[in-house]
Amino acid sequence: MAGAGGEGRVAVAGAGGEGHAAVAGAGGESHAAVAHAGGEGHAAVAHAGGEIDMSADVSEDAVGATGNPADGRADGAAAVAEETVTPAGAGLESHADTAGAGTVGLGETAAVVPGYLRFLRSELRLVFRRRRNQVLLLVVALFPLLIGIGLKVAAPHGGGGGGGGGGPSTGAAFFNQLAGNGVFLTFIALTTLLILVLPVAVAIVSGDSIAGEAGYGTLRYLLAVPAGRTRLLSVKYLAIVAWAVAATFIVAIVALLVGVALFPVGPVTLLSGTTVPLADGLLRVLLVTLYISVAMAAVGAIGLAISTLTEHAIGAIAAIMILVVASEVVDQVPQFAAVGPYLPTHWWDMFDSLLRTPVDTTTLWHGLLSFVVYAVLFCLFAWARFTSSDVTS
């Protein structure tokens, strides 16, 4: 504001239009005219006896908070345009002329999907490029290799393995079949790592999803982008699902390659005694891997929900693992058989239905339904918690 002969002028540029504020100090009177948003708007400011009366509701932040007093360029001018704009058509004059508002609205709507995908790509890069997670995937990939080498070394001494009276368990049946076909190393690796390793891998990423951002102090800035809480939560969960699928497929692929390299490969004899072509056996490997991926996605939803309850990622990860281990223990106690089908881990190893003929689709659908219900319920819990809580970090 320059004062020469009692007159000062302040130029305020806002929202793609031109804004001028003329302040005249002659005779104790001053007037300010503000025009913005490509149209014509006026705010008369009369100053008499040192008192200012603004006839238009122009916020102090939008007019007074100028980034540079020399040229009067204000950071808050866009906020003025939003507050005073009216849904008038082209050529209609009011506090702000919104002739281009419809075009802008369509443009913003069209940009939602690309913007969401960019946000998702950014989150995926963050998850998969983090050094800790890369090391975790490497460790997960080493387990099938070590299992295959160990079984190959033990095979000449251990024979068929699985001893004893009653019918063999799923794991023992896989071990019995491994000597005849390396494809079964995939099922052995998935069954073994499903107990603890895969849940740990998913728990680390899901438990860190929200709690980690809060702990690092970046959650507020993510929401100020603006990302929106629902949008941020959905992107986080999709990244968790992608991570769970990647970890599960890495186990399956590495185990299959090691099995092919160390053991004979040919037509696959299923657990029911039926022999199917190798291509059919590989298809069943794919279906089993997808089934376990859905199970791990449900674990990811549980982890996401727990992650919204704390700002400490390690606490969220520990809570997820305690829940998983407790569910597995309770599922093995006969006295709790009545609640077994409702536990999150009960249906994990029911994929052996795919390795029998005919396939027990009822068991498979029960398992998939359980995973989906857990995922939906805990995602809704995470949404309700995250959208209603105060973000302070």
C-alpha positions in Angstrom: 0.0 0.0 0.0 1.5 3.3 -1.1 0.4 6.5 0.5 0.9 9.5 -1.7 -1.3 12.6 -1.2 -3.6 10.5 1.1 -4.2 7.9 -1.6 -3.1 4.3 -1.6 -3.6 1.5 -4.0 -3.5 -2.3 -3.4 -3.8 -4.7 -6.3 -5.1 -8.1 -5.4 -5.0 -10.8 -8.1 -7.3 -13.8 -7.6 -8.7 -17.0 -9.2 -7.7 -16.4 -12.8 -9.3 -12.9 -12.9 -8.1 -9.4 -12.1 -8.6 -7.8 -8.7 -8.1 -4.1 -7.9 -8.5 -2.5 -4.6 -8.3 1.2 -4.5 -8.0 2.8 -1.2 -8.4 6.5 -1.2 -7.5 8.3 2.0 -8.6 11.8 0.9 -11.1 13.5 3.2 -11.1 10.4 5.5 -12.9 8.3 2.9 -11.6 5.2 1.2 -13.1 2.9 -1.3 -12.0 -0.7 -2.3 -13.2 -2.4 -5.3 -12.4 -6.1 -5.6 -13.1 -8.0 -8.9 -12.3 -11.7 -9.3 -13.1 -15.0 -11.0 -13.2 -13.6 -14.4 -16.3 -11.5 -13.7 -17.1 -8.2 -12.0 -17.5 -7.9 -8.3 -17.2 -4.8 -6.2 -16.7 -4.3 -2.5 -17.1 -0.7 -1.4 -15.1 0.2 1.6 -15.9 3.5 3.2 -13.5 4.8 5.7 -14.8 7.7 7.7 -13.2 8.8 11.0 -10.8 5.8 10.9 -13.6 3.1 10.7 -13.9 0.7 7.7 -17.2 -0.8 6.6 -16.9 -3.5 4.0 -20.1 -4.0 2.1 -18.9 -7.3 0.6 -17.8 -10.2 2.8 -14.2 -10.4 1.7 -12.1 -12.4 4.2 -9.1 -10.9 5.8 -7.1 -14.0 4.8 -7.9 -13.6 1.2 -7.3 -9.9 0.8 -4.9 -9.0 3.6 -2.6 -12.0 3.5 -0.6 -11.0 0.4 2.5 -12.9 -0.4 4.3 -9.7 -1.6 3.2 -6.3 -0.4 4.9 -4.6 -3.4 2.6 -6.2 -6.0 -0.2 -7.2 -3.7 -0.3 -10.8 -5.0 -2.3 -12.8 -2.4 -2.1 -16.5 -1.7 -5.7 -16.6 -0.4 -7.3 -15.1 -3.4 -8.6 -18.4 -4.6 -10.4 -18.9 -1.3 -12.3 -15.6 -2.0 -13.3 -16.8 -5.4 -14.7 -20.0 -3.8 -16.6 -18.2 -1.1 -18.2 -15.5 -3.3 -18.9 -17.5 -6.4 -22.6 -18.0 -7.3 -23.9 -20.6 -9.8 -24.7 -18.0 -12.4 -24.4 -18.7 -16.2 -22.1 -16.9 -18.6 -22.7 -13.2 -18.8 -24.5 -13.0 -15.4 -22.9 -10.5 -13.1 -22.8 -11.0 -9.3 -20.1 -11.0 -6.6 -18.3 -13.5 -8.9 -19.1 -14.4 -12.5 -18.9 -18.2 -12.9 -19.2 -18.5 -16.6 -16.5 -21.2 -16.6 -17.5 -23.0 -13.5 -19.3 -25.8 -15.4 -16.3 -26.5 -17.5 -14.1 -26.6 -14.5 -16.4 -29.0 -12.7 -16.4 -31.4 -15.7 -12.6 -31.1 -15.8 -12.3 -31.9 -12.1 -14.6 -34.9 -12.4 -12.6 -36.2 -15.4 -9.4 -35.8 -13.4 -10.6 -37.9 -10.5 -9.7 -41.3 -11.9 -6.2 -40.4 -13.2 -5.5 -38.6 -10.0 -6.6 -41.6 -8.0 -4.4 -43.9 -10.1 -1.4 -41.6 -9.7 -1.9 -41.7 -6.0 -2.1 -45.5 -6.0 1.0 -45.8 -8.2 2.8 -43.5 -5.7 1.8 -45.7 -2.8 2.8 -48.9 -4.6 6.2 -47.4 -5.3 6.5 -46.5 -1.7 5.7 -50.0 -0.5 7.7 -52.0 -3.0 10.7 -49.7 -3.1 11.2 -49.4 0.6 14.4 -51.3 1.4 12.9 -53.0 4.4 10.1 -54.5 2.3 12.5 -55.6 -0.4 14.6 -57.5 2.1 11.4 -59.0 3.5 10.4 -60.3 0.0 13.9 -61.7 -0.4 13.6 -63.6 2.9 10.1 -64.9 1.9 11.6 -66.1 -1.4 14.4 -67.9 0.4 12.1 -70.1 2.4 10.9 -72.3 -0.5 14.5 -72.6 -1.7 15.6 -73.8 1.7 12.6 -76.1 2.1 13.3 -77.7 -1.3 17.0 -78.2 -0.6 16.3 -79.7 2.8 13.7 -82.1 1.5 16.0 -83.1 -1.4 18.8 -83.9 1.0 16.6 -85.7 3.4 14.7 -87.7 0.7 17.1 -90.7 0.4 17.1 -91.1 4.2 13.6 -90.3 5.1 11.6 -92.3 2.6 8.0 -91.5 2.4 7.8 -89.7 5.8 4.5 -89.2 7.5 4.3 -92.1 9.9 1.6 -93.7 11.6 -1.7 -95.1 11.9 -4.5 -92.8 10.8 -5.0 -91.0 7.6 -2.2 -88.5 6.8 -2.8 -84.8 7.3 -2.7 -82.4 4.4 1.0 -81.5 5.1 2.0 -85.2 5.4 0.1 -86.0 2.2 2.0 -83.3 0.3 5.3 -84.7 1.6 4.4 -88.1 0.4 3.6 -86.9 -3.1 6.7 -84.7 -3.4 9.1 -87.5 -4.2 7.1 -88.3 -7.3 6.4 -84.8 -8.5 8.2 -81.5 -7.8 4.9 -79.6 -8.3 3.9 -80.5 -4.8 6.8 -78.5 -3.4 4.6 -75.4 -4.1 1.8 -76.8 -1.9 4.4 -77.7 0.8 5.9 -74.2 0.8 2.5 -72.5 0.8 1.2 -74.7 3.6 4.4 -74.2 5.7 4.7 -70.4 5.2 1.0 -69.9 5.7 1.4 -70.7 9.4 3.5 -67.7 10.2 5.8 -66.3 7.5 3.1 -64.9 5.1 1.0 -63.5 7.9 4.1 -61.7 9.3 4.9 -60.3 5.8 1.4 -58.9 5.4 1.2 -57.7 9.1 4.4 -55.6 8.7 3.0 -53.7 5.7 -0.6 -53.4 6.9 0.3 -52.5 10.4 2.6 -49.7 9.1 0.1 -48.4 6.6 -1.6 -45.7 8.8 0.2 -46.0 12.1 3.5 -45.6 10.3 2.4 -42.4 8.6 1.2 -41.1 12.0 4.4 -42.1 13.7 6.5 -40.3 11.0 4.3 -37.2 11.3 3.4 -37.4 7.6 -0.3 -38.3 7.9 -1.5 -34.7 8.3 0.4 -33.7 5.2 -1.1 -36.6 3.2 -4.6 -35.4 4.1 -3.7 -31.8 3.2 -2.8 -32.7 -0.4 -5.8 -33.1 -0.4 -6.2 -36.8 -0.5 -9.4 -37.2 1.5 -9.6 -39.8 4.2 -11.7 -42.3 2.4 -9.5 -42.0 -0.7 -6.3 -42.4 1.4 -7.7 -45.4 3.2 -8.7 -47.2 0.0 -5.3 -46.6 -1.6 -3.6 -47.9 1.5 -5.7 -51.1 1.4 -5.2 -51.7 -2.3 -1.5 -51.4 -1.8 -1.7 -53.9 1.0 -3.7 -56.3 -1.2 -1.1 -55.9 -4.0 1.7 -56.7 -1.4 -0.1 -59.8 -0.1 -0.7 -61.1 -3.7 3.0 -60.4 -4.6 4.3 -62.2 -1.5 2.1 -65.2 -2.1 3.0 -65.5 -5.7 6.7 -65.2 -5.0 6.4 -68.2 -2.7 4.5 -70.2 -5.3 6.8 -69.3 -8.2 10.0 -69.9 -6.4 8.8 -73.2 -4.9 7.6 -74.3 -8.3 11.0 -73.5 -9.9 12.9 -75.2 -7.1 10.6 -78.2 -7.4 11.1 -78.5 -11.1 14.9 -78.3 -10.6 15.2 -80.8 -7.8 12.4 -83.3 -8.3 10.8 -85.2 -11.2 7.9 -83.5 -12.9 5.1 -85.0 -14.8 1.4 -85.8 -14.5 0.2 -84.9 -11.1 -1.4 -87.4 -8.8 -3.9 -85.6 -6.6 -4.7 -86.3 -2.9 -7.8 -88.3 -4.0 -5.6 -90.6 -6.0 -6.6 -89.3 -9.4 -3.8 -88.5 -11.9 -4.3 -85.4 -14.0 -2.1 -83.9 -16.7 0.7 -81.5 -15.8 -1.2 -78.5 -17.2 -4.2 -79.3 -15.0 -1.9 -79.6 -12.0 -0.4 -76.2 -12.8 -3.8 -74.7 -13.0 -4.6 -76.0 -9.6 -1.4 -74.4 -8.3 -2.6 -71.1 -9.7 -6.0 -71.5 -8.0 -4.5 -72.5 -4.7 -2.2 -69.4 -4.8 -5.1 -67.1 -5.6 -7.1 -68.7 -2.7 -4.3 -68.0 -0.2 -3.9 -64.5 -1.6 -7.5 -63.7 -0.7 -6.9 -65.1 2.8 -3.9 -62.8 3.1 -5.9 -59.8 1.8 -8.3 -60.5 4.7 -5.3 -60.4 7.1 -4.4 -57.1 5.5 -7.8 -55.6 6.3 -7.5 -56.6 9.9 -4.0 -55.0 10.0 -5.4 -51.8 8.4 -8.1 -51.6 11.0 -5.6 -52.1 13.9 -3.3 -49.6 12.3 -5.9 -46.8 12.6 -6.0 -47.4 16.4 -2.4 -46.4 17.2 0.4 -44.2 16.1 3.0 -46.9 16.8 3.5 -49.3 13.8 5.4 -51.9 15.9 2.4 -52.1 18.3 0.0 -52.6 15.4 2.2 -55.3 13.9 2.5 -57.1 17.2 -1.3 -56.9 17.7 -2.0 -58.5 14.3 0.4 -61.4 14.9 -1.1 -62.0 18.4 -4.5 -62.2 16.9 -3.4 -64.6 14.1 -1.5 -66.9 16.5 -4.4 -66.9 19.0 -6.8 -67.8 16.2 -4.6 -70.7 15.1 -4.2 -72.0 18.6 -7.9 -71.8 19.4 -8.7 -73.5 16.1 -6.6 -76.5 17.3 -8.4 -76.9 20.6 -11.3 -79.4 20.3 -13.3 -77.7 23.0 -13.6 -74.6 20.8 -14.7 -76.5 17.7 -18.0 -74.7 17.8 -16.3 -71.3 17.2 -13.7 -72.7 14.8 -15.5 -71.8 11.5 -15.8 -68.2 12.6 -12.1 -67.7 13.2 -10.1 -65.8 10.6 -7.5 -68.6 10.2 -9.9 -71.6 10.1 -10.3 -71.8 6.4 -6.7 -71.0 5.4 -5.7 -74.6 4.6 -9.0 -75.7 3.0 -7.4 -75.2 -0.4 -6.6 -78.9 -0.4 -10.2 -79.2 -1.8 -8.7 -78.1 -5.1 -6.4 -81.1 -5.0 -9.1 -83.7 -5.0 -11.7 -84.9 -7.5 -14.4 -83.9 -7.5 -13.5 -80.5 -6.1 -15.3 -79.7 -2.9 -16.7 -76.3 -4.0 -18.8 -75.9 -0.9 -15.7 -75.8 1.4 -14.0 -73.4 -1.0 -16.9 -71.0 -1.1 -17.2 -71.1 2.7 -13.6 -70.1 2.9 -13.8 -67.4 0.4 -16.9 -66.0 2.0 -15.2 -66.0 5.4 -12.3 -64.0 3.9 -14.5 -61.5 2.2 -16.7 -61.0 5.3 -13.6 -60.3 7.4 -12.2 -58.0 4.8 -15.4 -56.0 4.5 -16.0 -55.8 8.3 -12.6 -54.6 9.2 -12.4 -52.2 6.3 -15.6 -50.6 7.4 -14.2 -50.5 11.0 -11.1 -48.8 9.7 -13.1 -46.3 7.7 -15.4 -45.5 10.6 -12.4 -45.0 12.9 -10.2 -43.1 10.5 -12.8 -40.7 9.2 -14.1 -39.8 12.7 -10.8 -39.5 14.6 -8.7 -36.4 15.0 -5.4 -36.5 13.1 -2.8 -34.8 15.2 0.4 -36.2 13.6 
